[in-house]
Amino acid sequence: MRALIVDPDAPGALRLGPTADPEPAPHQLLVEVRHISLNRGEVAFAGRRPAGTVHGYDAAGVVVRAAADGTGPAEGTRVAAFGEGAWAELMAADVTAVAEVPAEVDLADAAALPMAGITALRTLRTRDILGRRVLITGAAGGVGRYAVQLAALGGAHVIASVGSARRGEGLAELGAHEVVVGLEGIDRPVDLILDNVGGPQLAAAWRLLAAGGSVQNIGWASGEPAVFEPYSLFFVGPAKTMSTFGDVREVGPDLATLLGFAAAGRLSSEIGRRGSWERYEEAARALLERRVAGKAVLDVGPPA
């Protein structure tokens, strides 16, 4: 099969080339991949993985071999999948990390959901958001756009923070009650912060957190350190908390929830760029340069 393979000598440390077909374990099924989606962190840090590794985590396609242990979707089922080795013509995926794609959802839209959608859903679930003020930084990105929609569905007052007015276009239509550049104009405490930016803005956002509120650290797009003034993390009253996020275990049921929202027309995949994986380098560059609003999805041809 062909795949996007880690190669330290290639532009962006990835090249499209031949490699061995995956051999599924008994609890895995084999997916013929039709579409993949790119996440900024995967693109930026591809070179940190061992040479020869099939990269990527998000895919959608059709099951061509059901799991040997008898669990999971049957052959011929359209699925979205999350797991290592997704950027390839064939992917071995755990049955606990796939979900059937409803007929109403295009496979390209399904491919855009796994990593970013699961991250948004699970970080919002860390507390009851009904009637709460939720601040989402880096709201124009893949995770951010899903978080805006899901927070609005959950009954929150959604504040979407972006890097420029242009990046904020369309977020009000997705459910944001306020769209701000940086933290400008936020004059009341917030109950939950989903932070995709890090750096000085994270330290400033901490000062906006209400008693008992929490920050979920998702990304660090700024690439800058966050410096907190002495005693700025101390608080008298219900504890404020800051947590990392990286729980991507057994995502199948949550992925099915997201696909259900999409099928009902309540969640948009927000694909900002789509094209052939033959032009992966162009898509990756656009993503790194923040020229993609939302998700970048690439189309994969069937195995030769």
C-alpha positions, 0 to 999 in steps of 0.5 A, a space after each residue: 500500500 501507499 502511506 504518508 511515512 515519516 522521513 527526516 530528509 523529506 519536506 515536513 519530514 513526511 513522504 508519500 510512498 510504499 510500505 507494508 500492509 498492516 496486519 490487524 490484531 484479533 481485536 482490530 479491523 482493516 479499513 480501506 481509507 477514503 479520507 484522512 484529516 490533518 491535525 496541526 500538532 501531527 504535522 508540526 511534530 512528524 519528525 519526532 517519530 521514528 523514520 518509516 512510521 506510518 503517520 496520522 490518527 484520523 481516517 474514514 473509509 470502509 471495513 474490508 476485513 472484520 475483527 477476527 474476534 467477532 467484535 466491531 462492525 462488519 465488512 462493508 460498513 462505513 466507519 470513522 476511525 482513530 488510531 496510529 497509522 491512519 494516513 494510509 490506504 489501509 489502516 488497522 483500527 481497534 474496534 473500540 476506536 471506530 464508529 459507523 458513519 450514518 448514511 446522512 454523513 459524507 465520509 470526508 466530513 466523518 474523517 474530520 471528526 476523530 481527534 479534534 471532535 473527541 478533544 472538544 467533547 471530552 474537555 467540555 464534559 469535565 464540568 456542567 456547562 449549562 448556563 456557564 460562561 465558557 471561553 475557547 481560545 484558538 477558536 478558529 482551529 479544528 478543536 476550537 470550531 467543534 468546541 464552539 458548536 458543542 458548548 452552544 449545544 450544551 447550553 453554555 454562554 460561549 466566548 470564542 477567542 481568535 488571533 484576528 478579526 478575520 479568523 473570527 468569521 463564521 464563529 457567531 453562526 456556529 453558536 458563539 455569543 461573543 467573538 473576541 480578539 485575544 482576550 479583549 473586552 472580556 469583563 466578567 469571570 468565566 467558568 471553563 477555559 478550553 485553551 489551545 494557545 498557551 503562552 502569555 495569553 494562558 497566564 492572562 486567561 487564568 486571571 479571568 477564571 471564576 472561583 471553582 473554575 477550570 482550565 483545560 490545556 489542549 494545545 500550545 499554538 503560541 509556542 511561547 512559555 506561560 509565565 505566572 506571577 508569584 502567588 497568581 495561582 493561589 486563591 482563597 475560595 473554591 479551588 481553581 484548577 488547570 488540567 492537561 488533556 490527552 485521554 483518547 482511550 476507547 473513543 468509539 462511543 464518543 465518536 458515534 455521538 459526534 456522528 449522530 450530531 452531524 447526521 442530525 445537522 447539529 454539528 458541522 465538520 468545518 472543513 476549511 481545506 480539501 484536496 488530494 493527499 498527493 498534494 499533502 505538502 501544500 495542505 500541511 504548509 497552509 495548516 502550519 501557516 494558519 491559512 486553514 479555518 477549521 479542518 484540512 481533509 485529504 482524499 485517498 484513492 483506493 489501494 492499487 
